[in-house]
Amino acid sequence: MLAKLIRSGVDILRLNMAHASHQWVADAMWFVREVSEEVGRHVAVMMDVKGPEIRTGVVESPIQLECGSEIEFYVDGVEASSDVNSVSINYEGLPAEVNIGDTVLVDSGLIQLKVTGKDDFRIRFEALTPGELTSRRHINLPGIQVKLPALTKKDKEDLREGVKAGIDFVALSFVRESDDVKILRRFLDSLGSPARIIAKIEDQAGVRNMEHIVREADGIMVARGDLGIEIDYHCLPLVQSQLIKTCHAEGKPVIIATHMLESMIHSPMPTRAEVSDVSHAIREQADAVMLSGETTTGAYPLESVQVFKDIIGSIEPSVSQALNERIVLKEPKAMMLRSASVLAQELGESGIVVFSRSGFLPYILGALRPHGIPIFAFTDDESIFRQLLLPWGVEPFLIEFSENPEETIQSAMDCLRRKEWVEVGTWLVVITNALADDKIIDTLQLRKLEADQDS
């Protein structure tokens, strides 16, 4: 199945660390790399760390709540009150951070509780909705800023294993401010990891600080599961649009995730609402759309990927062909990329060839959104090659670079011709270095793909 998914066009595989063991990480990475070699198509791997979740503890038997029922949460290690149903919580700071009258949501918002009393170790609630409370349910605190750490002990242990196994991206959960990203960046640097950071926006603090977070992170994931609980549900489409526009302005990739094709966990066909939802993400020009349960526990993983492909194939040609005007290009070389995009679009059946050892130029080109123009990005760095699978419109290739820029260009042209990515006679816009009077200069060249002289 993994081979079929990779062949079908999946670019990035996500390792959800919420319940994963370290041995599972090692096994999963081994399988991904082995299967990629077998099918001849390589993919990137993103480790999604669990983050600082607040959960209820274990209950011996489900607690039945009615409207008006009283229930108590108490900090682990403290004795529960005997006069009311009680359940422990894993965050000792919660009693100090909620106020009487606050609403707390449990189990993805299925249970709504109102704070009626508290002390240093316990919180009393009145149930606003009926429901059944079982063990280890996730707690959401809409509008309440908590002082949880950006990285938990588990996250750090998981990341050590992930870095050892060679992960390409890290998705950081519950990012509330740009400092959370900086903390993760310093930790990855200490491990010598080149992995790029994808900040997950999933609460009100993250929404408020989105501009600073987008600038600090390498990309954004609109994690609509918790986000749709933490903010007013009817505002979710507006926040999604705002996050996409902010990423466009900063030239950062954005992933739309959660509940994209949720019904396909059990059904071979999506609902019409899901088709419209995915179409909306494509029209707004997200870089990627993500499947979760559909391809893990779901019964129709391949069908889910095919539905994504069908929707993208139908909707993308209808999207405005204008370049991204929101992006602010600060460096002269980045400004040259806009010229390259305009030239390639005016040529029509064309493409852009770019060479990179850092990924900077291909990421900016993807952010410019030159519609109808493939971006062929060549690198000699394996980790950069896999990280180039994320940005919009970029097709990466791994080749050896020569000290002579012309030899590197010819090697790239040979690759495009041999793999039949470009037809002979096509004009390509090439961005590369060139030698001029013993100086290296940035150039924008126009090259026609010539027939192989040996054929």
Summary of the structure (lengths in Angstrom):
residues: 455
radius of gyration: 24.6
end to end distance: 37.9
largest distance: 87.7
contacts: 1475
relative contact order: 0.08
helix: 38%
strand: 23%
